[in-house]
Amino acid sequence: MDKITHEMRLIQWTPIIRDCHSSGMTIRSWCSENNVNVNQFHYWQRRIRGEVYESLKTTELQRHPKFVQLPVPVDSLRNTTAFKADMIIHIENNLLELSNTVSEELLSKVLRVMSDVK
């Protein structure tokens, strides 16, 4: 099936699946009453869910910024207090150094972003 045909069938099946789920009936009963093949219904339901999942995944990746390593000039390090990490976390090629005062909320957000960065 070519891409255009696939897109057209997704457009065709989306309201069918929506109507079935909003009917309150079982899928089998609704399909029987509306002359819809149950196997086709399940096939297109899986395809539509897959498309929605991929769309949400892409949207989620766009919302989470990616981190870029920025070099710090040596001169600026001399004028600051040395940071001593209480914890060091490695995820893939990323390194995260933390103090014991980091909030759980911040740590959770940073770990989520780091796990998305490859």
N, C-alpha and C positions, 0 to 999 in steps of 0.2 A: 504494500500500500504506500503510495507516495505521500509526501508531507502535506500537500493541500487536501487530499482525500482524508487523511488522518485528522487534520484540523476541522474539516467540515463535519466529520462524524463526532468529534468531541463536542462541537457546537450543537449537533442534533441530539446527542445523548444526555447532555447536562440537564436540560429541563425534564427529561423523562425520569432520570434518577432522582432529581429534586422532588418531582411530583410524587413518586413512589414513597420516598422517605417522609414526606409531609402528610401522606394519606393516613398514617396510623395503622395501615394494614401490613401483613407480612409481605415480604418481597414476592414469594411464590403466589400468594393470593392476588396481589396487585397485578403482577405480570399476566396471570391467567385472565383476570377481568379486563385487562387493557390490551390483550393480544400481543404481548411482548415475550420474546423468547427469554427464558430465565438464564440460560447459559450466556447469551449475548449481554443481558443486563449485567451479570456478574463480571464479565470480561470488560465492558466499558466502565463499570464502576471502578475496577482496579486501575484501568488506564487513566481515568479522570483523577482519582486519588493520587496516582503517581505524578501527574502533571502539577497538581496543586502542591504536593510535597516539594517538588523541585523548585516551583515558583517561590514557596515560602522559604526554602533553604537559601535561594539566591537573595531574596529580600533581607533575610537575617544577616547574611554575610555583608551586605551593603551597609547595614546599620552599625555593625561592629567595626570600628576603625582597626587598621593594621598598624603595628608598631614598626618603626624604622629606627635602627641603631644610629645615634648621632655621636660623632666623636667629641670628646670633651678636651679642650686645650689643657695642656699640663699646667700652665700658669694659673688657671682658675682652680685647680685642685689644691694648690699650695695655700690658698686663702680660705679654705673651708675646713671644718672639723672632719676628721676621718670617720667614715661610716663603717661600722662593724656589723655585718649581717648576723642575725640570730638564726636565720634559716636560709638555705639555698635550695631552690627547686629547678630541676632541669626537665624541660618538656621539648622533645625533638631537639632542635638546634638552639633552643631558647634558654636563657638563664635568668632566673628571678631571685634577687637577693632581698630579704625582708627583715625588718626589725620586729620585735615581739609586740610592738604597739600598733601594728596594722589592724584595721577593723576587719571583721569577718565579711562585711558587705564588700569592701574594696578588694579583699583577697579573692572572694568568689568571682567578682567581675573580671579581675585580672587573669585568673586561671581559665575562665571561659574564653577570653580573647586569645590567650596563649595557646589553648588547645586547638583553636581555629587557624592559627598561623602555622604554616608549614615551612 
